[in-house]
Amino acid sequence: MKNIDLTCLGILVLDVFGKTINSFPEEGTSEYFDSMELLPGGCAYNTGIDARKLGLNVSIQGKVGNDQFANILLDSLKNENVSVDKVAKGNENTAFSFVMIPDSGQRRIFHTPGVNNTYCLKDIDFDSIKNSKIMHIAGSSLMPELDGEETVELLKFCQVNGVLTSMDPVYKTDIADVIVPCLPYLDIFLPNNDESVHITGLTNPEEQLQFYLDKGVKIAGVKLGPQGVLISNGKEKFKLGVYNVPVADTCGAGDAFIAGFLYGIIKEWDLLKTAKFATATAAHCVQSVGATSGLKKADKILEFIDKNKL
């Protein structure tokens, strides 16, 4: 009996949010913004904490440095009642992002990967993964020692041990070689349209979706930002819009969508209900500054769905 609902494995990052930043200063000049907030983040943290807030039993695996930023991340995990005993430590700096939030809420990010550059198979607790219902790899293309053949090895381990697999890439123009070999071993793959252009070489979301299904992904989706999501399991296909909510910050919306989707998979909901729940989870995320601060328990998300239309 597997007693971990979800293992989120991947990048852990300390984020600094600056708001409101609408323009870059000219060289040798200054611009001023209203507020700054320091928050833990990274795809593995965001998706894992979101899933924990929804109500899943979550384990987070990743790597931090030997610095004050690491302490902030680890303390934040503890405060969210997530164990830190699967988080590896390295000598490089903890990964760091400066997130600039303009009036539109569409953030810009400066990022330094730090210790995530050294995260590898030997840092992973395979016994814990074996005891999980789903393993989600978060931040593929930003872990060069794990991306590619090593990720395929990890996904094969999951298949052999009855663990469902999910993956979320990070936008880079050269990610196809990292992602495409993994597709036959993925049960769930939900990238966005921009990522999909570089993975598939195709610009049409319908064609991107079919590319993933043809490569062996069991449930594939293409997140379309304000246009919603296109999703299919090879038998059913849906195009869902978004909920009309005020947008404070889009940072973490994709991670929240995935957390909501994996919650539905754990609860064995049908594809449409799962996708609607994921969309509503993302809608809660964007209403607050920070990647995880807007999330609520699953029953509150379900109440929101009952009262609002896509």
C-alpha positions in Angstrom: 0.0 0.0 0.0 1.5 3.3 -1.1 1.2 5.9 1.6 2.5 9.0 -0.3 0.0 10.5 -2.7 2.5 12.6 -4.6 6.2 13.0 -4.8 7.3 16.3 -6.4 10.9 16.1 -7.5 12.8 18.9 -9.1 13.9 22.5 -8.7 13.7 24.4 -5.4 14.2 28.2 -5.7 14.0 31.2 -3.5 12.0 33.9 -5.2 12.0 37.6 -4.6 8.9 39.4 -6.0 9.2 43.0 -6.9 6.0 44.9 -7.6 5.1 47.0 -9.6 7.8 46.9 -12.3 6.7 48.0 -15.8 10.0 49.0 -17.4 13.8 48.4 -17.1 16.0 51.3 -16.1 18.5 52.7 -18.7 22.1 52.0 -18.0 23.4 54.1 -15.1 19.8 55.1 -13.9 17.3 53.8 -11.4 13.6 52.8 -11.5 11.5 52.5 -8.4 8.9 49.9 -7.4 6.3 49.7 -4.6 7.0 46.5 -2.7 9.3 43.5 -2.3 8.4 40.0 -0.9 10.7 37.1 -0.4 9.0 33.7 -0.9 10.1 30.1 -1.5 9.4 28.7 -4.9 10.6 26.6 -7.8 8.4 24.1 -9.7 8.8 21.3 -7.2 8.0 23.5 -4.2 5.1 25.2 -5.9 3.3 22.1 -7.2 4.1 20.2 -4.0 2.8 22.9 -1.6 -0.2 23.5 -3.7 -1.1 19.8 -3.7 -0.5 19.7 0.1 -2.9 22.7 0.6 -5.5 20.9 -1.5 -5.2 17.9 0.8 -2.8 15.4 -0.6 0.0 13.6 1.3 3.0 15.1 -0.4 6.8 14.4 -0.4 9.2 17.0 -2.0 12.6 16.0 -3.3 15.1 18.5 -4.5 18.4 20.2 -3.6 19.5 23.3 -1.8 22.8 25.0 -1.1 24.6 25.6 2.2 23.4 29.2 2.6 20.7 31.3 4.3 18.4 30.9 1.3 18.4 27.2 1.9 17.3 27.7 5.5 14.4 29.9 4.3 13.3 27.2 1.9 13.6 24.4 4.4 11.8 26.3 7.2 9.0 27.1 4.7 8.6 23.4 3.9 8.4 22.6 7.6 5.8 25.3 8.2 3.7 23.7 5.5 4.0 20.3 7.2 6.2 18.8 4.5 9.2 16.8 5.5 12.6 18.0 4.5 14.4 14.7 4.9 14.4 14.0 1.2 16.0 17.4 0.3 19.6 17.0 -0.7 22.3 19.6 0.1 25.2 20.8 -2.0 28.0 23.4 -1.8 26.7 25.7 -4.6 24.3 28.5 -3.9 20.6 27.8 -3.6 18.7 28.6 -6.8 17.4 32.2 -6.9 14.9 34.2 -9.0 14.0 37.9 -9.1 10.4 38.1 -10.3 9.3 41.4 -11.7 5.5 41.9 -11.6 4.1 44.6 -13.9 0.5 46.1 -13.8 -0.7 43.3 -16.2 0.5 40.6 -13.7 2.5 38.9 -16.5 5.8 38.4 -14.7 9.4 38.6 -16.0 12.0 36.6 -14.2 15.8 36.7 -13.8 17.0 33.3 -12.6 20.3 31.7 -11.4 20.0 27.8 -11.2 22.8 27.4 -8.6 22.7 24.0 -6.9 20.0 22.7 -9.3 22.9 22.3 -11.8 24.2 19.4 -9.7 21.0 17.6 -8.8 21.3 14.0 -10.0 20.2 10.4 -9.5 22.4 9.9 -6.5 20.6 12.7 -4.6 17.2 10.9 -5.0 15.5 8.7 -2.5 14.2 5.9 -4.7 12.5 4.0 -1.8 10.3 7.0 -1.1 9.4 7.3 -4.8 8.5 3.6 -4.9 6.1 4.3 -2.0 4.3 7.1 -4.0 1.2 6.9 -6.1 2.4 9.6 -8.5 5.9 11.1 -9.1 5.9 14.5 -10.7 9.2 15.8 -12.1 9.1 19.6 -11.9 11.6 21.8 -13.7 13.0 19.6 -16.5 15.6 21.4 -18.6 17.0 23.2 -15.5 18.7 20.1 -14.0 21.5 19.2 -16.5 22.8 16.3 -14.4 19.3 14.7 -14.2 17.8 15.8 -17.6 17.8 13.3 -20.5 18.9 9.7 -20.0 18.9 10.0 -16.2 15.3 11.2 -16.2 14.3 8.3 -18.5 15.9 5.9 -16.0 13.9 7.4 -13.2 10.7 7.2 -15.2 11.3 3.5 -16.1 11.9 2.9 -12.3 8.5 4.4 -11.7 6.8 2.3 -14.3 8.3 -0.9 -13.0 7.1 -0.1 -9.5 3.5 1.0 -10.3 4.1 4.7 -9.8 2.2 7.1 -12.2 4.6 9.6 -13.9 4.2 13.3 -14.7 6.6 15.9 -15.9 6.6 19.7 -16.3 9.4 21.4 -18.3 10.7 24.9 -18.0 10.7 27.1 -21.1 14.0 27.0 -23.0 14.5 26.9 -26.8 16.6 23.8 -26.7 14.5 21.4 -24.6 13.4 18.9 -27.3 16.4 16.7 -26.8 15.7 16.6 -23.0 11.9 16.1 -23.2 11.1 13.9 -26.3 12.9 10.8 -25.1 10.9 10.9 -21.9 7.4 11.0 -23.5 6.9 7.2 -23.9 7.3 6.9 -20.2 4.9 9.6 -19.1 1.3 9.1 -17.9 0.7 12.8 -17.7 2.3 15.7 -19.5 0.9 19.2 -19.3 3.3 21.8 -20.8 2.2 25.2 -22.1 2.0 26.3 -25.7 5.4 28.2 -25.7 7.2 25.1 -24.3 5.4 22.9 -26.8 6.6 24.9 -29.8 10.2 24.1 -28.9 9.5 20.5 -27.9 7.4 19.5 -31.0 8.5 22.0 -33.6 4.8 22.7 -34.1 2.9 25.9 -33.5 -0.7 24.6 -33.6 -1.9 23.4 -30.1 -4.0 20.6 -31.6 -1.0 19.3 -33.5 1.2 19.6 -30.4 -1.3 17.6 -28.4 -1.4 14.9 -31.0 2.4 14.8 -31.1 2.4 13.9 -27.4 -0.2 11.3 -27.6 1.5 9.7 -30.6 4.7 9.5 -28.6 3.0 7.5 -25.9 1.8 10.0 -23.3 -1.4 8.7 -21.7 -2.9 12.1 -20.8 -1.6 15.1 -22.6 -2.5 18.8 -22.3 -1.4 22.1 -23.7 -1.9 25.0 -21.4 -2.9 28.1 -23.4 -2.7 30.9 -20.7 -5.8 33.1 -20.8 -7.3 30.9 -23.6 -7.5 27.9 -21.2 -6.3 24.4 -21.9 -6.6 21.7 -24.5 -6.4 18.2 -23.1 -6.9 14.6 -24.2 -6.4 11.0 -23.0 -6.6 9.7 -26.6 -10.3 8.8 -26.2 -11.8 12.1 -25.1 -10.6 15.7 -25.9 -11.7 18.9 -24.3 -10.9 22.6 -24.8 -11.6 24.5 -21.6 -11.5 28.2 -21.0 -10.6 30.1 -17.8 -12.5 31.5 -14.8 -13.0 35.2 -14.8 -11.1 36.3 -11.7 -8.9 39.4 -10.9 -5.3 38.7 -11.7 -2.7 39.9 -9.2 0.2 37.6 -10.3 0.5 34.8 -12.8 3.6 33.3 -11.2 2.9 29.6 -10.4 -0.3 29.4 -12.3 0.9 26.5 -14.3 2.2 24.7 -11.2 -1.2 25.2 -9.5 -2.9 23.7 -12.6 -0.8 20.6 -12.4 -1.3 20.3 -8.6 -5.1 20.5 -9.2 -4.9 18.0 -12.1 -2.9 15.5 -10.1 -5.3 15.8 -7.2 -8.1 14.8 -9.6 -6.1 11.8 -10.8 -5.5 10.7 -7.2 -9.3 11.0 -6.5 -9.9 9.0 -9.7 -12.2 11.7 -11.2 -13.0 11.6 -14.9 -11.0 13.8 -17.3 -13.4 16.7 -17.6 -13.9 17.1 -13.8 -10.2 16.8 -13.3 -9.4 19.5 -15.9 -12.1 21.8 -14.5 -10.7 21.4 -11.0 -7.2 22.1 -12.3 -8.4 25.3 -14.0 -10.1 26.4 -10.8 -7.0 25.7 -8.8 -5.0 27.9 -11.2 -7.7 30.6 -10.9 -7.1 30.8 -7.1 -3.3 31.0 -7.6 -3.4 34.1 -9.9 -5.5 36.1 -7.4 -2.6 36.5 -5.0 1.0 37.5 -5.2 3.2 34.5 -4.9 3.1 31.0 -6.4 1.3 29.2 -3.6 -0.4 31.9 -1.3 -3.8 31.8 -3.0 -4.4 28.0 -2.7 -7.2 26.6 -0.6 -8.5 23.2 0.5 -10.1 21.1 -2.2 -13.6 21.5 -0.9 -13.3 25.3 -1.3 -12.1 24.9 -4.9 -15.1 22.6 -5.5 -17.5 25.3 -4.0 -15.9 27.8 -6.4 -16.6 25.6 -9.3 -20.3 25.2 -8.3 -20.7 29.0 -8.2 -18.7 30.1 -11.2 -18.7 29.2 -14.9 -15.7 28.8 -17.2 
